[in-house]
Amino acid sequence: MRLMETIALYIMAAFLIFAGISHFTKKIFFMKVMPPYIPKHEEMVIISGIVEIILGIGLLFGQTKSLAAWGIILLFIAVFPANIYMATSGKFKNIPQWLLWLRLPLQIVLIAWAYLYTK
Protein backbone atom coordinates (compact mmCIF):
# COMPACT_ATOMS: atom_id res chain seq x y z
CA MET A 1 0.00 0.00 0.00
CA ARG A 2 1.34 3.42 -0.90
CA LEU A 3 2.22 5.92 1.82
CA MET A 4 -0.76 8.23 1.16
CA GLU A 5 -3.17 5.28 1.18
CA THR A 6 -1.70 4.11 4.48
CA ILE A 7 -1.99 7.57 6.01
CA ALA A 8 -5.60 7.87 4.80
CA LEU A 9 -6.37 4.44 6.28
CA TYR A 10 -5.01 5.46 9.68
CA ILE A 11 -6.90 8.76 9.53
CA MET A 12 -10.17 6.95 8.82
CA ALA A 13 -9.52 4.42 11.58
CA ALA A 14 -8.69 7.21 14.06
CA PHE A 15 -11.78 9.16 12.98
CA LEU A 16 -14.03 6.15 13.60
CA ILE A 17 -12.44 5.25 16.93
CA PHE A 18 -12.65 8.87 18.12
CA ALA A 19 -16.26 9.16 16.93
CA GLY A 20 -17.10 5.89 18.69
CA ILE A 21 -15.57 7.10 21.95
CA SER A 22 -17.50 10.36 21.55
CA HIS A 23 -20.73 8.35 21.72
CA PHE A 24 -19.86 7.74 25.37
CA THR A 25 -18.34 11.11 26.28
CA LYS A 26 -21.05 13.14 24.51
CA LYS A 27 -23.94 10.71 24.80
CA ILE A 28 -26.58 13.43 25.27
CA PHE A 29 -25.58 15.10 21.98
CA PHE A 30 -25.80 11.82 20.06
CA MET A 31 -29.16 11.00 21.63
CA LYS A 32 -30.42 14.40 20.42
CA VAL A 33 -29.30 13.48 16.88
CA MET A 34 -31.50 10.40 16.82
CA PRO A 35 -34.74 10.82 14.86
CA PRO A 36 -37.84 10.32 17.05
CA TYR A 37 -38.94 7.22 15.12
CA ILE A 38 -35.85 5.29 16.22
CA PRO A 39 -36.50 3.48 19.50
CA LYS A 40 -34.22 3.26 22.53
CA HIS A 41 -31.99 6.23 21.78
CA GLU A 42 -29.50 5.63 24.57
CA GLU A 43 -29.03 1.98 23.65
CA MET A 44 -28.67 2.82 19.97
CA VAL A 45 -26.03 5.47 20.74
CA ILE A 46 -24.07 2.98 22.83
CA ILE A 47 -24.33 0.24 20.20
CA SER A 48 -23.33 2.56 17.36
CA GLY A 49 -20.38 3.83 19.40
CA ILE A 50 -19.16 0.29 20.03
CA VAL A 51 -19.61 -0.58 16.36
CA GLU A 52 -17.61 2.49 15.26
CA ILE A 53 -14.76 1.60 17.60
CA ILE A 54 -14.69 -2.03 16.43
CA LEU A 55 -14.82 -1.07 12.75
CA GLY A 56 -12.08 1.54 13.21
CA ILE A 57 -9.84 -1.03 14.87
CA GLY A 58 -10.78 -3.59 12.21
CA LEU A 59 -9.40 -1.31 9.49
CA LEU A 60 -5.95 -1.59 11.04
CA PHE A 61 -5.52 -5.33 10.44
CA GLY A 62 -5.10 -6.95 7.05
CA GLN A 63 -7.30 -9.90 8.00
CA THR A 64 -10.26 -7.68 8.94
CA LYS A 65 -9.72 -4.55 6.84
CA SER A 66 -12.06 -5.48 3.98
CA LEU A 67 -14.85 -6.68 6.25
CA ALA A 68 -14.47 -3.57 8.43
CA ALA A 69 -14.63 -1.35 5.33
CA TRP A 70 -17.90 -2.96 4.23
CA GLY A 71 -19.20 -2.50 7.78
CA ILE A 72 -18.23 1.16 7.67
CA ILE A 73 -20.11 1.61 4.40
CA LEU A 74 -23.20 0.06 5.96
CA LEU A 75 -22.76 2.21 9.06
CA PHE A 76 -22.54 5.42 7.02
CA ILE A 77 -25.71 4.42 5.17
CA ALA A 78 -27.45 3.56 8.45
CA VAL A 79 -26.65 6.91 10.09
CA PHE A 80 -27.71 8.95 7.06
CA PRO A 81 -31.27 9.46 8.41
CA ALA A 82 -29.76 10.97 11.58
CA ASN A 83 -27.78 13.41 9.44
CA ILE A 84 -30.97 14.37 7.58
CA TYR A 85 -32.72 14.81 10.93
CA MET A 86 -29.91 17.07 12.16
CA ALA A 87 -30.26 19.26 9.08
CA THR A 88 -34.05 19.48 9.19
CA SER A 89 -35.08 19.32 12.87
CA GLY A 90 -34.07 22.84 13.89
CA LYS A 91 -32.62 21.43 17.12
CA PHE A 92 -29.01 22.31 16.35
CA LYS A 93 -29.01 26.11 16.42
CA ASN A 94 -25.38 26.19 17.61
CA ILE A 95 -24.18 24.48 14.40
CA PRO A 96 -24.31 26.53 11.19
CA GLN A 97 -27.12 25.32 8.93
CA TRP A 98 -24.81 25.16 5.90
CA LEU A 99 -22.55 22.76 7.83
CA LEU A 100 -25.46 20.50 8.70
CA TRP A 101 -26.42 20.32 5.01
CA LEU A 102 -22.80 19.81 3.96
CA ARG A 103 -22.72 16.63 6.02
CA LEU A 104 -25.21 14.98 3.67
CA PRO A 105 -23.03 14.83 0.52
CA LEU A 106 -20.02 14.25 2.78
CA GLN A 107 -21.51 10.83 3.53
CA ILE A 108 -20.96 9.89 -0.12
CA VAL A 109 -17.31 10.92 0.16
CA LEU A 110 -16.92 8.86 3.34
CA ILE A 111 -18.54 5.84 1.71
CA ALA A 112 -16.22 6.15 -1.30
CA TRP A 113 -13.25 6.49 1.05
CA ALA A 114 -14.24 3.35 2.95
CA TYR A 115 -14.78 1.52 -0.34
CA LEU A 116 -11.06 1.92 -1.11
CA TYR A 117 -10.34 -0.58 1.66
CA THR A 118 -12.83 -3.26 0.60
CA LYS A 119 -10.39 -4.96 -1.78
N, C-alpha and C positions, 0 to 999 in steps of 0.2 A: 504494500500500500504506500502510495506517495505521501510525502511529509504533510502537505496541505490536507489530504484526505484524513490522515491520522489526527491532525490537530482538530479538524471539523468533527471527527468522531468523538474525541474527548470533550469538546465543547458541548455537543449534544448530550452526551452522557452526564456531564456536570449539570447542565441545564435541567435535565429530568430529575436527577437526584436532588438538586436544590429545590425544584418545584415540589417534589414529593415531600421533602422535609417541611416545606412551607405549609403544607396541608395540616400539619400538626402545630406549627408555631403561629399560624394565622388562620386557625380553623373557622373562626367567626366570619372572616372575609369570604372564605371559600363556601361556607354555608349560604351566605347572602347571594352568591353567584348562581346557586342551584335554582333552576326554574321550579315554580310551585308544583308542577305536575309530577316531579320526581319525588318518590317517597324517601323517607328516612335520610334526611340531608346529612346529619352528622355521620352516620354509618357510611354513606356514599363518599363523603369527603375523606374519611379514614381509609376506605378501601382504595379509592383512586390515588391517594398519596402513597400507599404501600405499593400499588401497581407501578406508579411512576418510578419509585426507587428501585424496584426489582428490574424493570425494563432498562433503566439507566445503567445499572450494574451489568445487566446482561449484554449490553453493547460492548463492554470492555473485554469480553472473552470470545475467541474465535468460534468455540463450540456453540455459543448461544447468540452470537451477534445477529445472524439472519432471523432467527425466531423472535428475538427482542425487537428488531426493526419492524417486523410485521405487526407485533403487538403495539408498538408505538404508533404505527399508521392507524390501527383500529382505535387506539386511545384518542388520537387527535380527531378522528371522525366522531367518536362517542361524546367528546366534550364540546363539539361544535354547537349544539343547542344552547349550552351554557354561555358560550361567547355571544350568540345571537341575543340571548336574554339580557346579558350585560349591556349590549348596545341599545336595546329597545325598552328596558324596564324603567329607566329614569332613576334608578336607585344609586347610581354611581356618579354623583354630582362632582366629586373630588377628582375624577379622572376626565380629561378632555374628551368630548364626544368623538372628535375625529380619531383619537387613539383607540377608542372602543370599536369603531367601525373598521379601522386599519387591521385589527386583530383577525377579522373574518378572512380576508384574502391571505393573511399571513399563515393561516392554517394550511393552505395549499402549498406554500413554500416549505413549511415544516414537514408535511407529508412527503413532498418530493425529496427533501433532505434525508428523511428516514429511509426512503426507498433505495437510496444509494447503498445502504448497508444490507439489503435483502439478499444480495448475491453471494 
